[in-house]
Structure formats: C-alpha cells, structure tokens
Amino acid sequence: DAYASEGRNVYEQVLNLNKEEGAHLYASLVSNYLPENRVYRYNFLYNNCTNRAINKIEEHIDGEVVYVGNEQAYLSSYRSIIHEFVDGKDWVKLGQDLILGCDADISIGVKEQLFSPIYALGYVGKANITDATGKQRPLVLTEHIYKAAPTPLLSSPFAESTIWIFVLFLLLSFYFSYKDIKRGK
C-alpha cells in the first residue's frame, strides 16, 4: 500500500525452484528473520534489500544464476543508474552526488546493477539457472504486477519542490553549526 500510495507498482516474480531449493530458501529466510539475525549493516549500493534477496536466492539453488546482459550494460555506473530515476530534479541529483562520492562512478556489470530494484526486475526476469551438467532453466516462471499503483493525484508544488528540501537542509546545517560555535567546539 505504501508503494502504491507513492505511485509505484509492486511486481511479483514466481521463481522456478525445485522442492529442495524452495525448502532450503524458505528455511534460510525463517532463520534470517530470527531476532538475532534480522539486523544487518545496510549499504545502499552493496547490501540493500534487493541485492540481499538475490544473494539469498543464489545461495540456495543447485547451480549458478546467469544474468543476460548486453554490452551497453557495462558502460553504466551506480551514479548513472541512480540519476535515471530523478531525471529533471537537479537538486536531488546534487544531493545524491554529494552523498555518493567518486566510487559511484566506476563502471559496473550486470551483477552490480542488481542493487536497483527496477534493474533487478528486468535482469532476474531474463536470468537462467545453469546446473552442474550445463542444463539451463529460467529463474523466473511467471511475472505480473501484484499491486498496481493508482493514478497519481495532483500534489502541492511546495511539497514536490526539491529546493525547499535543500533550504531546510541548509537552515538545519546553519543552526547546528551555530550551536557548536556557541558551545566553543
């Protein structure tokens, strides 16, 4: 419901796992949900909810997942992929650029691009599992929109304007800097 309220669809991909793979994956997820295992150090690019889910799937299949990519895929960087989703919002891009740093500019392959849920949806949907004998089967049996986003309502231009977010961030920075100076730090 939260995704739909933000105007985003929720997709479902039914995996093509055999009974043993499905049972092992399910047991791993149950174990991962235990209180002592459910907290992890999140990293937006390298250890987020998307690539963690894909890693769990890859760990519990009999074979190797082969992602179908193209030559153009290797010309991408983390930054170029992130910028695709904020096209026309230059202040958001500036904020992202400041946070991401120069490591976001390295060329990345298909496997690294799986940090993005939209890219993962496409690559996982075309991926194959190759077993020890070389036999292949698709990783995904079926795919459909699980929950479609409603037609977006018009929202306030004030709430949508990234300049206001930047101004708020700037004011908070000045406020906390002033407090630190006043305390003598």
C-alpha positions in Angstrom: 0.0 0.0 0.0 2.9 2.4 0.7 4.4 1.8 -2.7 1.0 2.2 -4.4 0.5 5.5 -2.5 3.8 6.7 -3.9 2.6 5.8 -7.5 4.8 2.7 -7.8 3.7 -0.7 -8.9 4.6 -3.9 -7.0 5.7 -6.8 -9.2 5.7 -10.4 -8.4 8.1 -12.9 -10.0 7.4 -16.6 -9.3 10.8 -18.4 -9.1 11.4 -21.6 -10.9 12.8 -23.6 -7.9 12.6 -27.3 -7.3 11.2 -28.5 -4.0 14.6 -28.8 -2.3 15.7 -25.4 -3.4 12.4 -23.9 -2.2 12.6 -25.6 1.1 16.3 -24.5 1.7 15.4 -20.9 0.7 12.4 -20.9 3.0 14.4 -22.3 5.9 17.1 -19.7 5.3 14.5 -16.9 5.3 12.9 -18.1 8.5 16.4 -18.3 10.1 17.2 -14.8 8.8 14.0 -13.4 10.4 15.0 -14.5 13.9 15.7 -11.5 16.2 19.4 -12.3 16.4 19.7 -12.4 12.6 17.4 -9.8 11.2 19.6 -6.7 11.8 22.3 -6.1 9.2 24.5 -3.2 8.2 22.6 -1.6 5.3 24.5 -0.1 2.4 22.5 1.5 -0.4 24.7 0.2 -3.2 26.3 -3.1 -1.9 24.0 -4.5 0.8 20.4 -3.3 0.3 17.1 -5.2 0.4 17.3 -6.0 -3.3 20.7 -7.5 -3.6 20.3 -9.3 -0.3 17.3 -11.1 -1.6 19.0 -12.0 -4.8 22.1 -13.3 -2.9 19.8 -15.5 -0.8 18.2 -17.0 -3.9 21.7 -17.6 -5.5 22.9 -19.3 -2.3 20.1 -21.8 -2.2 19.8 -23.1 -5.8 21.5 -26.1 -7.3 23.6 -24.3 -10.0 24.6 -20.8 -11.0 22.4 -17.9 -11.9 23.4 -16.5 -15.3 22.1 -13.0 -16.0 21.5 -12.0 -19.6 23.0 -8.6 -20.2 24.3 -6.6 -23.1 27.5 -4.7 -24.0 25.8 -1.4 -23.1 25.3 -2.7 -19.5 29.0 -2.4 -18.8 29.0 1.3 -19.6 26.8 2.0 -16.6 27.8 3.3 -13.2 26.0 3.4 -9.9 25.5 7.2 -10.3 24.1 6.9 -13.9 21.6 4.4 -12.8 20.5 6.4 -9.7 20.3 9.6 -11.9 17.8 7.8 -14.2 15.2 7.9 -11.5 15.5 11.6 -10.7 15.6 13.0 -14.2 14.8 16.7 -14.1 15.3 17.0 -10.4 18.7 18.7 -10.4 18.7 19.5 -6.6 18.1 15.8 -5.8 20.9 14.9 -8.2 23.2 17.3 -6.4 22.4 15.9 -3.0 22.9 12.3 -4.3 26.2 13.3 -5.9 27.5 14.8 -2.6 26.5 11.7 -0.7 27.7 9.1 -3.2 31.2 10.2 -3.7 33.5 9.2 -6.6 33.2 5.4 -6.1 29.8 5.7 -7.6 31.4 6.5 -11.0 33.2 3.2 -11.6 31.8 1.0 -14.5 29.7 -1.8 -13.2 28.5 -5.0 -14.6 25.1 -6.7 -14.6 25.6 -8.3 -11.2 26.4 -4.9 -9.5 23.4 -3.3 -11.2 21.1 -5.6 -9.2 21.2 -3.0 -6.4 18.4 -1.2 -8.2 15.0 -2.9 -7.8 13.9 -1.9 -11.4 17.1 -3.2 -12.9 16.9 -6.4 -10.8 13.3 -6.9 -12.0 14.5 -6.9 -15.6 17.7 -9.0 -15.2 16.1 -11.6 -12.9 13.2 -12.0 -15.3 15.6 -12.9 -18.1 18.1 -14.9 -16.0 18.7 -18.7 -16.2 19.9 -21.3 -13.7 22.7 -23.4 -15.1 23.2 -26.7 -13.2 26.4 -28.8 -13.0 25.6 -30.7 -16.2 25.1 -27.4 -18.2 21.4 -27.8 -18.4 19.5 -24.5 -18.2 16.2 -23.4 -16.9 14.7 -19.9 -16.4 15.0 -18.5 -13.0 11.5 -16.9 -13.2 8.4 -18.9 -14.2 5.9 -16.0 -14.3 5.8 -12.3 -13.7 3.0 -9.9 -13.2 2.0 -6.7 -11.4 1.0 -7.8 -7.9 -0.3 -4.4 -6.9 -0.8 -1.7 -9.4 -0.4 1.9 -8.4 -3.5 4.1 -8.7 -3.5 7.1 -11.0 -1.4 9.7 -9.1 -3.3 12.7 -7.6 -2.0 16.2 -8.1 0.1 17.2 -5.2 1.2 20.5 -3.8 4.0 22.2 -5.8 5.5 23.2 -2.4 5.8 19.6 -1.2 7.3 18.4 -4.5 9.9 21.2 -4.8 13.3 19.9 -4.0 14.5 23.5 -3.5 12.6 23.5 -0.2 14.3 20.4 0.9 17.6 22.0 0.1 16.7 25.2 2.0 15.6 23.1 5.0 18.8 21.2 5.0 20.8 24.4 4.7 19.0 26.0 7.6 19.5 23.0 9.8 23.2 23.0 8.9 23.5 26.6 9.9 21.6 26.0 13.1 23.7 23.1 14.3 26.9 24.9 13.2 25.8 28.0 15.3 25.1 25.8 18.3 28.6 24.2 18.0 30.3 27.6 17.7 28.4 28.9 20.7 29.5 25.9 22.8 33.1 26.5 21.8 33.7 23.5 19.6 
